[in-house]
Amino acid sequence: MKDPVDVLIIGAGASGAAIAWSLAETKMHILCLEQGGWMNPAEYPSTGRDWEAKFYGEWSSSPNVRGRPEDYPINDDNSPIKVVNYNAVGGSTVMYTAHWPRLHPSDFKVRTLDGVADDWPIDYDALTPFFEENDRMMGTSGLSGDPRSPLTHPPMPQQPMGLTGAIIGKAMNKLGWHWWPSDTTVATMDYEGRARCINLGHCTPACAQGAKSSTDITYWPHAIRAGVELRTHCRVREITTDESGMASGVVYYDKDGVEQFQPAHVVIIACNGVGTPRLLLNSASNRFPNGLANSSGLVGKNLMFHPYAQIYGYVKEPTDSNRAPPTCLWSKEWYDTDLSRGFVRGYGVQFVRGAGPVFEAVVSEQKGILPWGEDHHRVFRKLNGHRLGFSAICEDLPEEHNQVTLDPVLKDSHGIPAPKIDYTISENSRKMMEHALARGREVLETAGATDICVNSPIPWGGWHLLGTARMGTDPSRSVVNEWGRTHDVKNLFIVDGSIFVTSGGVNPTSTIQALALYIADQMKQRLANLFD
């Protein structure tokens, strides 16, 4: 049998990489198991002119479309929003758009402020130093001082506003609404061995230049040099427990498909808001018949996706199309609760630059604004490189009927039950989306846009997988405590988006990683009595 490791981390994505790096200074034997492999930037789509075509197949953001050996199938038939993720060293940071907001201080006190959902057991201030540390490690670019967002100190200057940003900024100014250049994790200058962005193509999927930070090129090189072991192509089936109810290790399938057991003194799960409940539920035993760490019955419950309300149109002036990072500006004009709008909480807005020609042609034909026949090329020239986009990322409130369970039939290539998603958009979220679309239409029309189209929700928009193993001080109402340790198993921790209590109205990656660093710091402070 293999010797036990001190710490075993499951998943090498955003949070797994961050906590591995932070814990490495303890000099413990730390092992990370990742079901994907190392990516080769020379094979990324942006190295060729057919990068857009690959997004419809082998580089789709959906594992159900990609079907790579490293992927697992997901039954999301009972959801209007489909799960998108990526399995590799770096996880979904390989594929994300590098948009980089933080949760706001108000997001941690939703029950206190608005009487809905629950307050977090920690506040924004507890995470502030870890947000800053993470920004340095990931390498952020942006403009400090946004009056409607938490104060940040990006180590690199902002991305250029570009043609699109100037058009949108003028329209927002006419309406008297807030906007600000987006923070991103795309390098605007050479930084920590990463070359600056040269606009090879859209940031999704993958950046062959290495300008977009993904944890395989940020955290992992540092963690490995510090002694962390990273074992790839290892799919974990279950977490085992001993006679005292403590986690004893994991059963996994190695790169050859051979079942292995790896003992460990501490286990950390970093598998995202779908993969984590899947693993916990599949780790049921006589002692934990309803799944591991599930005495509350909340493992897999309260799934939050962030439904996206998207509206876009076309202006006469040229826009940036697929040149430069896709999100150029954000707005927090409608972020916090204003009951006169007819709903609680709010949404952030991402203004996007446009689309590449293949995507434009496919989508515009589907929307019925690009005809076939003799007028095809004239209309395409009017559309291509002239798109303006307004995407509202709407706060999803936690509801227990939105959940991840184990599918009774569907399995992955190793016979492990696949996750099944049951999700509906709440009435509060629907009202929020309608409000956002109306504001988006005002912005686009003020900018002179025509041929306005709507996607609400964006169907392939399940990028943010949150809330399915929530944090809290009450073991009957949460899965992990205020520093990421499961209430039921004292040496089992969770560090990914599943521990979110509420979702906010922004992309979560920055906050996920800050939480991972915060939990690592708490573990280091408590090493002497970690299991008390």
C-alpha positions as CSV (number, residue, x, y, z in Angstrom):
1,M,0.0,0.0,0.0
2,K,1.1,3.5,-0.7
3,D,2.4,5.6,2.2
4,P,-0.1,8.1,3.5
5,V,0.5,11.7,2.4
6,D,-0.1,14.6,4.8
7,V,-2.5,16.5,2.6
8,L,-4.3,15.1,-0.5
9,I,-6.0,17.7,-2.7
10,I,-8.6,16.6,-5.3
11,G,-8.6,18.9,-8.3
12,A,-5.9,21.1,-9.8
13,G,-8.1,24.0,-10.9
14,A,-8.5,27.5,-9.5
15,S,-8.9,26.6,-5.8
16,G,-6.8,23.4,-5.8
17,A,-3.8,25.2,-7.2
18,A,-4.1,28.1,-4.8
19,I,-4.4,26.1,-1.6
20,A,-1.6,23.7,-2.8
21,W,0.7,26.7,-3.2
22,S,-0.2,28.3,0.1
23,L,0.2,25.0,2.1
24,A,3.5,24.2,0.5
25,E,5.4,26.4,2.9
26,T,4.5,24.0,5.7
27,K,6.8,21.4,4.1
28,M,4.2,18.8,4.5
29,H,3.9,16.0,1.9
30,I,1.1,17.4,-0.3
31,L,-0.3,15.5,-3.2
32,C,-2.9,16.7,-5.7
33,L,-4.8,14.3,-7.9
34,E,-6.2,15.7,-11.2
35,Q,-8.4,13.8,-13.6
36,G,-7.1,15.8,-16.6
37,G,-3.6,16.4,-17.8
38,W,-1.2,19.2,-18.5
39,M,-2.2,21.3,-21.5
40,N,0.0,22.1,-24.4
41,P,-0.4,25.7,-25.5
42,A,1.0,24.9,-28.9
43,E,-2.2,22.9,-29.5
44,Y,-4.6,25.6,-28.4
45,P,-7.1,26.8,-31.0
46,S,-5.7,30.3,-31.1
47,T,-2.6,29.0,-32.8
48,G,-4.7,28.5,-36.0
49,R,-7.2,30.3,-38.0
50,D,-9.9,27.7,-37.4
51,W,-10.1,28.5,-33.7
52,E,-13.8,29.4,-33.9
53,A,-14.7,26.1,-35.6
54,K,-13.0,24.1,-32.8
55,F,-15.2,25.8,-30.2
56,Y,-18.1,23.8,-31.7
57,G,-16.4,20.5,-31.1
58,E,-13.3,19.4,-29.3
59,W,-12.9,22.8,-27.6
60,S,-16.5,23.3,-26.7
61,S,-17.0,24.7,-23.2
62,S,-19.5,21.9,-22.5
63,P,-18.1,18.5,-21.4
64,N,-21.2,16.8,-23.1
65,V,-20.1,18.3,-26.4
66,R,-16.4,17.8,-26.1
67,G,-16.4,14.3,-24.8
68,R,-12.7,14.2,-24.0
69,P,-11.5,11.2,-22.0
70,E,-10.8,13.5,-19.1
71,D,-14.4,14.7,-19.0
72,Y,-17.4,13.2,-17.3
73,P,-21.0,13.4,-18.7
74,I,-23.6,15.6,-17.0
75,N,-27.3,15.0,-17.2
76,D,-28.6,18.6,-17.4
77,D,-31.7,17.9,-19.3
78,N,-33.8,19.2,-16.5
79,S,-32.2,22.7,-16.5
80,P,-32.5,25.6,-18.9
81,I,-28.8,26.4,-18.2
82,K,-26.2,23.8,-19.2
83,V,-23.1,23.1,-17.2
84,V,-19.8,24.2,-18.7
85,N,-16.4,23.3,-17.2
86,Y,-13.0,21.9,-18.1
87,N,-10.9,19.1,-16.6
88,A,-7.2,19.7,-16.8
89,V,-4.3,21.1,-14.8
90,G,-5.7,24.6,-14.4
91,G,-9.3,23.4,-14.6
92,S,-11.7,25.9,-16.0
93,T,-9.2,28.7,-15.8
94,V,-7.9,27.3,-19.1
95,M,-11.2,28.2,-20.7
96,Y,-12.5,31.2,-18.8
97,T,-12.8,34.7,-20.2
98,A,-10.5,36.2,-17.5
99,H,-13.1,38.6,-16.2
100,W,-12.0,39.5,-12.7
101,P,-14.5,41.2,-10.3
102,R,-14.8,40.4,-6.6
103,L,-17.9,39.7,-4.5
104,H,-19.0,43.0,-2.8
105,P,-19.1,43.4,1.0
106,S,-22.9,43.5,0.8
107,D,-22.9,40.0,-0.7
108,F,-21.8,38.5,2.6
109,K,-24.7,40.0,4.5
110,V,-27.7,39.3,2.3
111,R,-30.0,38.1,5.2
112,T,-29.1,41.1,7.3
113,L,-29.6,43.6,4.5
114,D,-32.4,42.2,2.5
115,G,-34.1,39.4,4.6
116,V,-33.4,36.7,2.1
117,A,-31.0,33.7,1.9
118,D,-28.4,33.6,4.7
119,D,-25.4,35.7,5.8
120,W,-22.0,34.2,5.3
121,P,-20.1,33.2,8.6
122,I,-17.2,35.5,7.4
123,D,-17.2,39.0,5.9
124,Y,-15.4,40.7,3.0
125,D,-12.8,42.1,5.3
126,A,-11.6,38.6,6.3
127,L,-10.8,37.9,2.6
128,T,-9.3,41.3,1.7
129,P,-5.6,40.3,2.2
130,F,-6.2,37.1,0.2
131,F,-7.9,38.9,-2.6
132,E,-4.8,41.1,-2.8
133,E,-2.4,38.1,-2.7
134,N,-4.4,36.3,-5.3
135,D,-4.3,39.3,-7.6
136,R,-0.5,39.3,-7.4
137,M,-0.3,35.6,-8.1
138,M,-2.7,35.5,-10.9
139,G,-1.5,38.8,-12.3
140,T,-4.4,41.2,-12.8
141,S,-4.8,44.3,-15.0
142,G,-7.2,47.1,-14.2
143,L,-7.8,50.6,-13.1
144,S,-8.1,51.1,-9.3
145,G,-10.7,53.4,-7.8
146,D,-14.1,52.2,-9.1
147,P,-16.5,54.0,-6.8
148,R,-19.1,51.2,-7.0
149,S,-16.8,48.2,-6.6
150,P,-14.4,47.0,-3.8
151,L,-11.1,48.8,-3.9
152,T,-8.4,46.8,-5.8
153,H,-4.8,47.4,-6.6
154,P,-4.1,45.6,-9.9
155,P,-0.3,45.1,-10.5
156,M,-0.8,45.9,-14.3
157,P,-2.5,48.7,-16.1
158,Q,-6.0,48.2,-17.5
159,Q,-6.8,46.7,-20.9
160,P,-7.4,49.4,-23.6
161,M,-11.0,50.4,-23.8
162,G,-10.9,49.8,-27.6
163,L,-13.4,50.9,-30.2
164,T,-16.3,49.1,-28.4
165,G,-15.5,50.5,-25.0
166,A,-15.6,54.1,-26.3
167,I,-19.0,53.6,-27.9
168,I,-20.5,52.0,-24.8
169,G,-18.9,54.6,-22.5
170,K,-20.5,57.5,-24.4
171,A,-23.9,55.8,-24.3
172,M,-23.7,55.1,-20.6
173,N,-22.6,58.7,-20.0
174,K,-25.7,60.0,-21.9
175,L,-27.9,57.9,-19.6
176,G,-26.0,58.9,-16.5
177,W,-25.2,55.4,-15.5
178,H,-22.0,53.9,-13.9
179,W,-19.4,52.2,-15.9
180,W,-15.7,51.3,-15.4
181,P,-12.9,49.5,-17.2
182,S,-13.0,45.8,-16.4
183,D,-10.4,44.1,-14.2
184,T,-9.0,41.1,-16.0
185,T,-6.3,38.4,-15.5
186,V,-4.9,39.2,-19.0
187,A,-1.4,40.6,-19.0
188,T,-1.0,44.1,-20.4
189,M,2.7,44.0,-20.0
190,D,5.3,41.2,-19.4
191,Y,4.6,39.8,-15.9
192,E,6.2,37.0,-13.9
193,G,7.3,35.2,-17.0
194,R,4.1,35.7,-18.9
195,A,4.1,37.8,-22.1
196,R,1.6,40.5,-22.7
197,C,-1.5,40.1,-24.7
198,I,-1.1,40.3,-28.5
199,N,-4.7,39.6,-29.3
200,L,-4.3,36.1,-30.8
201,G,-8.0,35.6,-30.6
202,H,-10.9,35.3,-28.2
203,C,-9.8,34.4,-24.7
204,T,-12.2,31.5,-24.7
205,P,-11.0,28.9,-25.5
206,A,-7.5,29.0,-24.1
207,C,-4.6,31.4,-24.6
208,A,-1.6,30.1,-26.5
209,Q,0.3,33.3,-25.8
210,G,0.1,32.7,-22.0
211,A,-1.2,36.2,-21.5
212,K,-4.3,35.0,-19.9
213,S,-3.6,33.6,-16.4
214,S,-4.6,30.1,-15.8
215,T,-3.4,28.2,-12.7
216,D,-1.2,25.8,-14.7
217,I,1.0,28.8,-15.5
218,T,0.6,30.8,-12.4
219,Y,0.2,28.9,-9.1
220,W,1.3,25.4,-10.2
221,P,4.9,26.1,-11.2
222,H,5.5,27.8,-7.8
223,A,3.7,25.0,-5.9
224,I,5.7,22.2,-7.7
225,R,9.0,24.0,-7.1
226,A,8.0,24.2,-3.4
227,G,7.6,20.4,-3.3
228,V,3.9,19.7,-4.0
229,E,3.4,16.5,-6.0
230,L,0.8,16.7,-8.8
231,R,-0.4,13.4,-10.2
232,T,-2.4,13.7,-13.5
233,H,-5.0,11.5,-15.2
234,C,-6.2,10.3,-11.8
235,R,-10.0,10.2,-11.5
236,V,-11.2,9.9,-7.8
237,R,-14.1,7.6,-7.3
238,E,-14.7,8.1,-3.6
239,I,-13.3,9.3,-0.3
240,T,-12.9,6.6,2.3
241,T,-13.3,6.8,6.0
242,D,-11.8,4.9,8.9
243,E,-13.5,3.3,12.0
244,S,-13.5,6.7,13.8
245,G,-15.3,8.5,10.9
246,M,-12.2,10.4,9.7
247,A,-11.2,10.6,6.1
248,S,-8.6,8.0,5.4
249,G,-7.8,8.5,1.8
250,V,-9.3,8.1,-1.7
251,V,-9.9,5.4,-4.2
252,Y,-9.0,6.6,-7.7
253,Y,-8.4,5.2,-11.2
254,D,-4.9,6.0,-12.6
255,K,-3.9,6.9,-16.1
256,D,-4.1,3.2,-17.1
257,G,-7.6,2.8,-15.6
258,V,-6.2,0.7,-12.7
259,E,-8.0,1.2,-9.4
260,Q,-5.6,2.6,-6.7
261,F,-5.9,3.6,-3.1
262,Q,-4.1,6.7,-1.7
263,P,-4.1,7.1,2.1
264,A,-4.0,10.6,3.5
265,H,-4.1,12.4,6.8
266,V,-6.1,15.4,5.4
267,V,-8.3,15.5,2.3
268,I,-9.2,18.7,0.5
269,I,-11.9,18.8,-2.2
270,A,-11.5,21.3,-5.0
271,C,-13.8,19.9,-7.7
272,N,-16.3,22.7,-8.3
273,G,-20.0,23.0,-7.4
274,V,-21.0,20.0,-9.4
275,G,-18.0,17.7,-9.0
276,T,-17.7,18.2,-5.3
277,P,-21.3,17.1,-4.4
278,R,-21.0,14.2,-6.9
279,L,-17.9,12.9,-5.1
280,L,-19.4,13.4,-1.6
281,L,-22.6,11.6,-2.6
282,N,-20.7,8.8,-4.2
283,S,-18.7,8.4,-1.0
284,A,-21.7,7.0,0.9
285,S,-21.0,4.3,3.4
286,N,-22.6,2.5,6.4
287,R,-21.5,5.4,8.6
288,F,-22.5,8.0,6.1
289,P,-25.5,6.4,4.2
290,N,-26.6,9.7,2.6
291,G,-23.2,10.7,1.4
292,L,-20.1,11.9,3.1
293,A,-20.4,15.1,5.2
294,N,-24.1,15.2,4.5
295,S,-25.8,15.1,8.0
296,S,-27.5,18.4,7.1
297,G,-28.9,16.8,3.9
298,L,-27.6,19.9,2.0
299,V,-24.8,18.3,-0.1
300,G,-25.8,19.0,-3.7
301,K,-28.7,21.4,-2.7
302,N,-28.8,25.2,-3.3
303,L,-27.1,25.1,-6.7
304,M,-26.6,28.6,-8.0
305,F,-25.7,29.2,-11.7
306,H,-26.0,32.9,-12.3
307,P,-28.6,33.2,-15.1
308,Y,-27.2,35.5,-17.8
309,A,-29.6,37.9,-19.6
310,Q,-27.8,38.9,-22.8
311,I,-28.9,41.5,-25.3
312,Y,-26.9,42.7,-28.3
313,G,-27.2,44.8,-31.4
314,Y,-25.2,46.3,-34.3
315,V,-23.9,49.8,-34.8
316,K,-22.6,51.5,-38.0
317,E,-19.1,52.2,-36.5
318,P,-16.6,49.3,-36.4
319,T,-16.2,47.5,-33.0
320,D,-13.4,45.3,-31.7
321,S,-15.0,42.0,-32.7
322,N,-12.9,39.2,-31.3
323,R,-9.8,41.4,-30.9
324,A,-8.7,41.8,-27.3
325,P,-10.2,40.3,-24.1
326,P,-14.0,39.9,-24.7
327,T,-15.1,42.0,-21.7
328,C,-14.0,45.7,-21.9
329,L,-16.2,47.5,-19.4
330,W,-18.4,46.6,-16.4
331,S,-21.2,48.4,-14.6
332,K,-22.5,48.0,-11.0
333,E,-25.4,50.5,-11.5
334,W,-28.0,47.8,-10.6
335,Y,-25.9,45.7,-8.2
336,D,-27.6,46.1,-4.8
337,T,-31.3,45.9,-3.8
338,D,-33.7,48.6,-4.9
339,L,-37.2,47.4,-4.1
340,S,-38.8,49.8,-6.6
341,R,-37.4,47.5,-9.3
342,G,-39.7,44.6,-8.2
343,F,-37.0,42.2,-7.0
344,V,-34.4,41.8,-4.3
345,R,-30.6,41.9,-4.9
346,G,-29.3,42.8,-8.3
347,Y,-26.9,42.2,-11.2
348,G,-23.6,43.2,-12.6
349,V,-23.2,44.1,-16.3
350,Q,-20.5,43.0,-18.6
351,F,-20.1,44.9,-21.9
352,V,-18.5,42.6,-24.5
353,R,-16.6,43.6,-27.5
354,G,-18.2,41.4,-30.1
355,A,-17.7,38.1,-31.9
356,G,-15.5,36.5,-34.5
357,P,-16.8,36.0,-38.1
358,V,-17.7,32.3,-37.8
359,F,-19.6,32.8,-34.6
360,E,-21.3,35.9,-36.1
361,A,-22.4,34.0,-39.2
362,V,-23.7,31.0,-37.3
363,V,-25.6,33.0,-34.6
364,S,-27.0,35.6,-36.9
365,E,-28.4,33.0,-39.3
366,Q,-30.0,31.3,-36.3
367,K,-31.5,34.6,-35.1
368,G,-33.0,35.2,-38.6
369,I,-31.1,38.5,-39.2
370,L,-28.6,37.1,-41.7
371,P,-30.5,35.9,-44.9
372,W,-29.4,33.4,-47.5
373,G,-29.4,34.4,-51.1
374,E,-28.2,37.5,-53.0
375,D,-28.4,39.8,-49.9
376,H,-26.3,37.5,-47.7
377,H,-22.8,39.1,-48.1
378,R,-24.1,42.7,-47.9
379,V,-25.9,42.0,-44.6
380,F,-23.0,40.0,-43.2
381,R,-20.6,42.9,-43.8
382,K,-23.1,45.1,-41.9
383,L,-23.1,42.7,-39.0
384,N,-19.5,41.4,-38.8
385,G,-17.3,43.6,-36.6
386,H,-20.2,45.9,-35.6
387,R,-21.7,44.1,-32.6
388,L,-22.2,45.6,-29.2
389,G,-23.1,43.3,-26.3
390,F,-24.7,43.8,-22.8
391,S,-24.7,40.8,-20.5
392,A,-26.3,40.9,-17.1
393,I,-25.0,38.4,-14.6
394,C,-28.0,38.0,-12.3
395,E,-27.6,37.0,-8.7
396,D,-29.0,33.5,-8.1
397,L,-30.5,33.1,-4.6
398,P,-30.1,29.7,-3.0
399,E,-33.1,27.3,-3.3
400,E,-32.9,23.7,-2.1
401,H,-34.8,22.3,-5.1
402,N,-32.0,23.5,-7.3
403,Q,-29.6,20.5,-6.9
404,V,-27.0,18.1,-8.0
405,T,-27.7,14.4,-7.4
406,L,-26.3,11.1,-8.8
407,D,-27.9,10.0,-12.0
408,P,-29.3,6.4,-11.7
409,V,-28.3,5.4,-15.2
410,L,-25.6,7.7,-16.7
411,K,-22.0,6.9,-15.8
412,D,-18.6,8.1,-16.8
413,S,-16.0,5.9,-18.6
414,H,-14.9,4.4,-15.2
415,G,-18.5,3.5,-14.2
416,I,-18.9,6.3,-11.7
417,P,-22.4,7.7,-11.6
418,A,-22.7,11.0,-13.4
419,P,-24.1,14.1,-11.8
420,K,-27.7,15.0,-12.5
421,I,-28.8,18.7,-12.5
422,D,-32.3,19.8,-11.5
423,Y,-32.6,23.6,-11.8
424,T,-35.2,26.2,-12.4
425,I,-34.9,30.0,-12.6
426,S,-36.7,31.7,-9.7
427,E,-39.4,34.4,-10.1
428,N,-37.0,36.9,-8.5
429,S,-34.3,36.1,-11.1
430,R,-36.8,36.3,-14.0
431,K,-37.9,39.8,-12.9
432,M,-34.2,40.7,-12.5
433,M,-33.5,39.4,-16.0
434,E,-36.4,41.4,-17.5
435,H,-35.2,44.5,-15.8
436,A,-31.6,44.0,-17.1
437,L,-32.8,43.4,-20.7
438,A,-34.8,46.7,-20.6
439,R,-31.7,48.6,-19.4
440,G,-29.6,46.9,-22.0
441,R,-32.0,47.9,-24.8
442,E,-31.8,51.5,-23.6
443,V,-28.0,51.4,-23.7
444,L,-27.9,49.8,-27.2
445,E,-30.5,52.2,-28.6
446,T,-28.6,55.2,-27.1
447,A,-25.5,53.9,-28.9
448,G,-27.5,53.7,-32.2
449,A,-27.7,49.9,-32.4
450,T,-30.2,48.1,-34.6
451,D,-31.1,44.4,-35.2
452,I,-31.3,43.9,-31.4
453,C,-31.3,40.3,-30.3
454,V,-31.8,38.6,-27.0
455,N,-30.5,35.4,-25.2
456,S,-32.2,35.1,-21.8
457,P,-30.9,33.0,-20.2
458,I,-27.7,32.2,-22.1
459,P,-28.3,28.4,-22.5
460,W,-24.6,27.4,-22.4
461,G,-24.0,29.7,-19.5
462,G,-23.5,27.4,-16.6
463,W,-20.0,28.6,-16.0
464,H,-20.4,29.4,-12.3
465,L,-21.2,26.4,-10.1
466,L,-21.9,27.5,-6.6
467,G,-23.6,26.7,-3.3
468,T,-23.8,22.9,-3.1
469,A,-21.8,22.5,0.0
470,R,-22.4,25.8,1.7
471,M,-20.4,27.4,4.5
472,G,-22.0,28.1,8.0
473,T,-21.7,27.8,11.7
474,D,-24.8,25.7,12.1
475,P,-24.2,22.1,11.2
476,S,-27.9,21.6,10.4
477,R,-27.8,24.4,7.9
478,S,-24.4,24.0,6.2
479,V,-21.8,21.5,5.1
480,V,-18.5,23.2,6.1
481,N,-17.7,25.6,8.9
482,E,-16.4,29.2,8.7
483,W,-12.9,27.9,7.6
484,G,-13.8,25.3,5.1
485,R,-13.8,22.2,7.3
486,T,-16.7,19.8,7.0
487,H,-18.8,19.7,10.2
488,D,-19.1,15.9,10.0
489,V,-15.5,14.9,9.1
490,K,-12.8,16.8,10.9
491,N,-10.0,16.2,8.5
492,L,-12.0,16.9,5.3
493,F,-12.1,20.3,3.8
494,I,-13.8,21.9,0.7
495,V,-12.3,25.0,-1.0
496,D,-14.2,25.5,-4.3
497,G,-17.3,27.4,-5.3
498,S,-19.6,24.9,-3.7
499,I,-19.0,26.5,-0.3
500,F,-20.6,29.8,-1.4
501,V,-23.6,30.9,0.7
502,T,-24.9,33.4,-1.8
503,S,-23.7,34.0,-5.4
504,G,-23.5,37.8,-5.8
505,G,-23.8,39.3,-9.2
506,V,-20.2,38.9,-10.5
507,N,-18.0,36.1,-11.8
508,P,-16.8,34.1,-8.8
509,T,-13.2,32.9,-9.6
510,S,-11.4,35.7,-7.8
511,T,-13.5,35.0,-4.7
512,I,-13.1,31.3,-4.9
513,Q,-9.4,31.6,-4.9
514,A,-9.4,34.2,-2.1
515,L,-11.5,31.7,-0.1
516,A,-9.0,28.9,-0.8
517,L,-6.1,31.1,0.4
518,Y,-8.1,32.1,3.5
519,I,-8.8,28.4,4.3
520,A,-5.2,27.5,3.8
521,D,-4.2,30.3,6.2
522,Q,-6.7,29.1,8.8
523,M,-5.3,25.6,8.5
524,K,-1.8,26.7,9.0
525,Q,-2.7,28.7,12.1
526,R,-4.5,25.6,13.5
527,L,-2.0,22.9,12.5
528,A,-1.3,21.9,16.1
529,N,-5.0,21.3,16.8
530,L,-6.4,20.8,13.3
531,F,-8.7,17.9,14.3
532,D,-10.0,19.2,17.6
